[in-house]
Amino acid sequence: MPGAGYNALMDVAVGQYGYVTAEDAAAVDVVADRLRKMAERGTLERVAYGLYRVPAIPVTGLDQYMEATLWPRGGGVLSHDTALDLHELCDINPTKVHVTVRKDLRITREIPSAYRLHHRDLDERDVTNHEGIPIVTPARAIRDGIEVHLGAHLIKQAISTARQRGAISKAEEAELKRLARPGGRAP
């Protein structure tokens, strides 16, 4: 029969697609040594430094995205191409999972090749969620695409789709179109 520590971790993991961080564990009074022992017994799977998965929770198609937001010490937000794709704003097929972290977050370990990290201090109005996973808003995703010079046809399609769905206002549409024009980019 599972103990109180496992049950507390399970409560956290259920809301995070089966994942728990060392910080999550500490918040429910499960010490790092106990996490390692749970991983040794197979109660948890060690995914990366400070990141574990409860194998009793079924895998879904969105797990990779939750893992990507938790990998940088729980501070990641899906962005750029990944956000455009998950918001279904344009016909983009990202080759990496794009994650934005705050500017002052320094990652000293090797970044997995499946991730593309961006550093930016996001305004809380620029962050929403997709099925419980932190993600930038459609407007922020389009701005990110403009800033990295994503193809003009994809930006145009994203703006049009977002406006048709009511994901951006008329004013945001006008501003995004202005930014997307040659020479219209914000500094």
C-alpha positions as CSV (number, residue, x, y, z in Angstrom):
1,M,0.0,0.0,0.0
2,P,1.5,3.4,-1.0
3,G,2.5,5.8,1.7
4,A,1.5,9.3,2.3
5,G,4.5,10.7,0.4
6,Y,3.6,8.7,-2.7
7,N,-0.1,9.8,-2.4
8,A,0.9,13.4,-2.1
9,L,3.2,13.1,-5.2
10,M,0.4,11.4,-7.1
11,D,-2.0,14.3,-6.3
12,V,0.6,16.7,-7.9
13,A,1.4,14.3,-10.8
14,V,-2.3,13.9,-11.8
15,G,-2.4,17.6,-12.7
16,Q,0.9,17.6,-14.6
17,Y,0.5,14.6,-16.9
18,G,2.3,12.3,-14.5
19,Y,5.3,14.6,-13.9
20,V,6.6,15.9,-10.6
21,T,9.7,18.1,-10.0
22,A,12.0,18.0,-7.0
23,E,10.4,21.3,-6.0
24,D,6.9,19.8,-6.2
25,A,8.1,17.0,-3.9
26,A,9.6,19.4,-1.4
27,A,6.4,21.3,-1.3
28,V,4.5,18.2,-0.2
29,D,7.3,17.3,2.3
30,V,8.9,14.5,0.2
31,V,12.7,14.9,0.5
32,A,15.1,14.3,-2.4
33,D,16.5,11.1,-0.9
34,R,13.0,9.6,-0.9
35,L,12.5,10.6,-4.5
36,R,15.7,8.7,-5.4
37,K,14.6,5.7,-3.5
38,M,11.2,5.7,-5.2
39,A,13.0,5.9,-8.6
40,E,15.2,3.0,-7.6
41,R,12.2,0.9,-6.8
42,G,10.4,1.9,-10.0
43,T,7.6,3.8,-8.2
44,L,8.9,6.8,-10.1
45,E,10.8,7.2,-13.3
46,R,13.7,9.7,-13.4
47,V,13.2,11.7,-16.6
48,A,15.9,14.4,-16.0
49,Y,17.7,16.1,-13.2
50,G,15.0,17.0,-10.7
51,L,12.2,15.7,-12.9
52,Y,10.3,12.5,-12.4
53,R,7.3,10.7,-13.8
54,V,4.7,8.5,-12.1
55,P,4.4,5.5,-14.4
56,A,1.0,4.6,-13.0
57,I,-0.4,7.7,-14.9
58,P,-1.2,6.9,-18.5
59,V,0.9,8.6,-21.2
60,T,-0.9,11.0,-23.5
61,G,0.0,12.9,-26.7
62,L,0.6,16.1,-24.7
63,D,3.1,14.6,-22.2
64,Q,6.1,15.9,-24.1
65,Y,4.9,19.5,-23.8
66,M,4.3,19.3,-20.0
67,E,7.8,17.7,-19.6
68,A,9.3,20.6,-21.7
69,T,7.7,23.2,-19.4
70,L,8.8,21.4,-16.2
71,W,12.3,20.6,-17.4
72,P,13.8,24.1,-16.8
73,R,13.0,23.8,-13.1
74,G,9.3,24.2,-13.7
75,G,9.6,27.7,-15.2
76,G,8.9,27.0,-18.9
77,V,6.1,28.3,-21.1
78,L,5.5,26.8,-24.5
79,S,6.1,29.5,-27.2
80,H,7.0,30.4,-30.8
81,D,6.4,27.6,-33.3
82,T,5.1,25.2,-30.7
83,A,2.5,27.7,-29.5
84,L,1.4,28.5,-33.0
85,D,1.0,24.7,-33.6
86,L,-0.9,23.9,-30.4
87,H,-3.2,26.9,-30.9
88,E,-3.7,25.6,-34.5
89,L,-3.1,29.1,-36.0
90,C,-1.2,28.1,-39.1
91,D,0.3,25.2,-41.0
92,I,3.5,25.0,-39.1
93,N,5.3,21.8,-38.2
94,P,7.8,22.5,-35.5
95,T,11.0,20.5,-35.4
96,K,11.7,21.3,-31.8
97,V,9.6,22.1,-28.7
98,H,10.0,25.9,-28.1
99,V,10.0,26.9,-24.5
100,T,10.4,30.4,-23.1
101,V,12.0,30.9,-19.6
102,R,12.6,34.1,-17.7
103,K,15.7,36.1,-18.7
104,D,17.6,35.5,-15.4
105,L,17.2,31.7,-15.5
106,R,20.6,30.2,-16.2
107,I,20.6,26.6,-17.4
108,T,24.0,25.0,-16.8
109,R,23.1,21.5,-17.8
110,E,22.9,20.3,-21.4
111,I,19.6,21.3,-23.1
112,P,17.9,18.3,-24.7
113,S,18.2,18.4,-28.5
114,A,14.4,18.3,-28.7
115,Y,14.1,21.7,-27.1
116,R,14.7,25.3,-28.2
117,L,15.0,27.6,-25.2
118,H,14.2,31.3,-25.4
119,H,14.8,33.8,-22.6
120,R,12.2,36.5,-22.0
121,D,10.3,37.9,-19.1
122,L,6.7,37.3,-20.1
123,D,3.9,39.5,-18.9
124,E,1.2,37.5,-17.1
125,R,-1.2,38.7,-19.8
126,D,0.9,36.8,-22.4
127,V,0.5,33.4,-20.7
128,T,-2.5,31.1,-20.8
129,N,-2.7,27.3,-20.8
130,H,-3.5,24.5,-23.2
131,E,-5.1,21.6,-21.4
132,G,-3.3,22.6,-18.2
133,I,0.1,23.3,-19.9
134,P,1.5,26.8,-19.7
135,I,1.6,28.4,-23.2
136,V,1.8,31.9,-24.6
137,T,-1.3,33.5,-25.9
138,P,-2.0,33.5,-29.6
139,A,-1.0,37.2,-29.9
140,R,2.3,36.5,-28.1
141,A,3.0,33.4,-30.3
142,I,2.4,35.5,-33.4
143,R,4.8,38.2,-32.1
144,D,7.4,35.6,-31.4
145,G,7.0,34.3,-35.0
146,I,7.4,37.8,-36.4
147,E,10.6,38.4,-34.2
148,V,12.3,35.2,-35.4
149,H,11.3,36.0,-39.1
150,L,8.9,33.1,-39.5
151,G,7.6,32.9,-43.1
152,A,5.3,35.8,-44.0
153,H,2.6,33.3,-45.3
154,L,2.6,31.5,-41.9
155,I,2.3,34.8,-40.0
156,K,-0.5,36.0,-42.3
157,Q,-2.3,32.8,-41.8
158,A,-1.8,32.9,-38.0
159,I,-3.2,36.4,-37.8
160,S,-6.2,35.6,-40.0
161,T,-7.0,32.4,-38.1
162,A,-6.6,34.0,-34.7
163,R,-8.9,36.9,-35.7
164,Q,-11.5,34.6,-37.2
165,R,-11.6,32.6,-33.9
166,G,-11.8,35.7,-31.7
167,A,-8.4,34.9,-30.2
168,I,-7.1,38.4,-30.9
169,S,-8.9,41.7,-31.0
170,K,-9.2,44.0,-34.0
171,A,-6.6,46.3,-32.5
172,E,-4.2,43.4,-31.9
173,E,-4.8,42.2,-35.5
174,A,-3.9,45.7,-36.8
175,E,-0.8,45.9,-34.6
176,L,0.4,42.4,-35.6
177,K,-0.1,43.2,-39.3
178,R,1.9,46.4,-38.8
179,L,4.7,44.5,-37.1
180,A,4.7,41.8,-39.8
181,R,5.3,44.4,-42.6
182,P,8.9,44.9,-43.7
183,G,10.3,47.6,-41.5
184,G,7.4,47.3,-39.1
185,R,9.1,45.2,-36.5
186,A,9.4,46.5,-33.0
187,P,12.9,47.2,-31.7
